[in-house]
Amino acid sequence: MARIEPATVETAHASNKAILEGIESGLGRVPNLLGTLGHSSTALHSYVNQKEAVKAGSLGDQVGESIAIAIAMFSKCDYCASAHNAIGKMVGLSDDERALNRNGEASDPKTQGAINLAKAIIGSRGFVDDSGFEAAKAAGLSESDILEVLAITMFNLYTNYANHMLQTENDFPVVEMNEAIAV
C-alpha cells in the first residue's frame, strides 16, 4: 500500500495544479508517482525540471528510455520498469529491444555503452573507474553524451528511489523484474 496517496488535480498543492493539469491533458491521467509528488512543490518541480533537461538532450528519447528501462531493473524499481516499458513502446522501441533493455542490453553498441555506464555509475555509487569511463568512450559516447548519461541516471534514480520509499502503487501494465541484473 502506498505510504502517501497520490494527489489529484483538485487536491494537489496549489502551485502544482497547473503542472498536473498539463500531465493529465497530455496522458489522459496523472500517473500515481506524479500525483504523489504533487503534494510537494519541491518534489514535483524537481521532477519536471529534470525531465525537461533530460528530454532536451542529444541522445534522444529511444536511448533515454532504453537507459531508463535498464536502470529500473538495476535498482529493482517495478513501477519504473513498467512505466518506462510503456513509454519506450510509445517512443518506438520494439518489443525485442525493450526485452534486451530489461536484461541490461541493447542492440545498438552506443546505447549498450550508455547502459553499461549507467550500471557502472549506480554500482559504484558514482566512483566509476577509468576502465568504465574508457569503455563508454570506446562505445562511441562523447564527453557530452557521458554527462548526459549521468543526468539520465540521476533523474531515474530519483524516481526509482521515490517509488521504493513511497511504495507507489503501480498503475502501468506490469513488467516482470529481472532480479539477476540488479546492482
N, C-alpha and C positions, 0 to 999 in steps of 0.2 A: 504494500500500500504506500502511496506517495506520502512523503513527510510534509510536503506543502502542496495543497491542492492548487491546480492551475487557476490563475485569474482569468476572467473573461474580459471582453472589451468593456463591459459595464462595470466590473469590479476592480479593474486594474488601477494602479497608481495613476493619478491624473496626467502626469507627464508622459505616460506610456500609452494612453488610449489611442492616439493618432497612429503610433507605430503598430499597435496590434490591429487596428482597423485596416491598415495597409497590408499587413500579413494576411488577414482574413480575406481581404479583397483579392489578393493575388493567388492564394492557395485554396480559398473556399472554406477555410477553417484556421484556427490558431492551434498549431501543434502543442501538445502538453508541455514540452520543455519551455517553449517561448511564453506560454501562458504563465508558467511558474515564475520565470524570470520577470514577468510583467508586474510582480509585486514590488520590485525594486527598480527604480530608475537607473541606478548604477549598474545593476546586473544586466538589464535589457539593453541599455545603451552600449555597454561594453560588448555585448554580443553583436549588435547591429553595426557598430563601428568596425569591429574586427572582420565581420562578414563582408562589409563593403570594401575594406582594404584587400582582403584575400581575393574577392571577385574581380578586382581591378588588376590583378597580377597577370603576368605574361604566360604563365604555364597553361592557363585555360581551365574551363570547367571540367572537362573529362579527366585531365591529370589530377586536378584538385580533388575530384570525387573518388578517383582510384586511391589516392593517398588517404582520404578520409575513411574509406571502407577498411583499408588495411589497418589504420590507426585504431579504429573501433575494435578490431579483433585483437590487436596488440595490447590494448588496455582493458579488454573484456567488457566493453560497453554494448550491451544488446540493443539498447534504444538507438544509439548512433549507428550501429551496424544495420539495423532495419531502416532507419531514416535515410542514410546515405546510399543504401542499396536502391531504395525507391528514387532518390534524387539522381543517382547515377544512371538509372534507366531513363529518367526524364531528359538528361543531357546527352543521351545517345550511346552510353556504354552498353555493349552487348551482354547477354546473359553469361556467355563464356568469359568475357573479360571481368565481369563482376565476381564470378566464381573464382577466377585467378586472384583477384584483389583480396577476397576473403581468406585466401591462403598466403597473403603477403607477396603475391607475384603479379607480374604484368607481362603482356605480350610485347610491349614496346621497351627497348633497352633503357631509354631515358626515363620513362615512367618507373621502370624497375629500380633504377638508380635513386629516384626520388623516394620511393617506398623504402628502400634499404636505408637511405639517410634518415628518414623519419623514424624507422625502427632503432637505428643507432642513437638518435637523439633521445628517444624515450628510454631505451635500455641502459644508457649511460648517464641518465639524468642531465644530459647536455654536455657531458665530458667526452665528446666524440674524439676518438684518437686520429692520428694522422692518416692511418690506412682507410678509415671510414670517409674522411674528407677527400682523400685522393681517389677513392672508388667512385664517389659522386662525380668528381670532375671527369674521370675516365668514362663514365656512363653518358657524358655529354652535357652535364649540368654546368652552367656558367656560374660565376660568383653571384650574380643577381638571382639565378634560379635557386642556388643553395640557400640564400637568405629568404627567398620566398617559401621554400620547403620548411624552413624554420618557422616562419609565420603561420603557415598552414598547420604545422604540427602543434604549435602552441594554441592556436584557435580551437583545434579539435580536442586537445586535452582539456581545455576549458569546458567544453560541452560534455565530454566523456566524464570528467570528474564531477561536474554538476549533476549529471544523471546518477552516478554512483552515490553521491552524498544525499541527494533528494529522493532517490528511489522513484524516479519519474515513471509513471505508467506508460508503457509502450502503446502508442496509437498509430503505428505503421504496420504494414504486413511483416510478420515476424521472420527474421533470418536466423538460421541456426548458427550458433557461435562455434568457432574453431579454436578451442582452448589450447591446442597444441602450439599455436604461434604466439601466444601471449608472452609478454616480456615482464 
